[in-house]
Amino acid sequence: MTYLDERRVGPTQVVTHHLAQENVLEAFNTVIEKKDEAIKVVVDVH
């Protein structure tokens, strides 16, 4: 997919495409961090 194609398909697909290409591990780590934060919040609430 070229840059022009990405501009046409919309931001969500562009982000997904870039994550798939370049930042899979970084995105995965971010998800893990968010999950840990959510778990801490749940623990704090209870």
N, C-alpha and C positions, 0 to 999 in steps of 0.2 A: 504494500500500500504506500502510495506516495503522499507527500505533505498535502498536495492539492486534494487528493481523495479524502484525507483525514478532515480537512476543513469542511468538506461537503457532507460527511456522514454525521457530524455532530459531536459534542464534547464527550458524552458518555462512551461512545464507541472509540473515540480517539484515546481517552484515558485507558480503556480496557486494552486497546491495541498496544499502547506504550508499555503498560504493565506486563503484558504477555511477552513483549520483545525484550525489555531491558531490566525491569524492576521486580521480577517475580519474588525473589528472595527478600528484598526490602519490603515489599508489600506484605508478604507472609509474616515477617517479623513485626510489622506494624499491627497486623491483625492480632497476633499473639499478645502484644503489649496492650492493645485495647481490651482484649478479653481479660487479661490480668487485672486491669483497672476496674472493669465491670465486676469481676469476682470480689475485689477488695471492697467496692461500694456495697455489694450485697452483704458481705460479711459485716461491714460496719453497721449497716441498717439493722441486721439481725443481732 
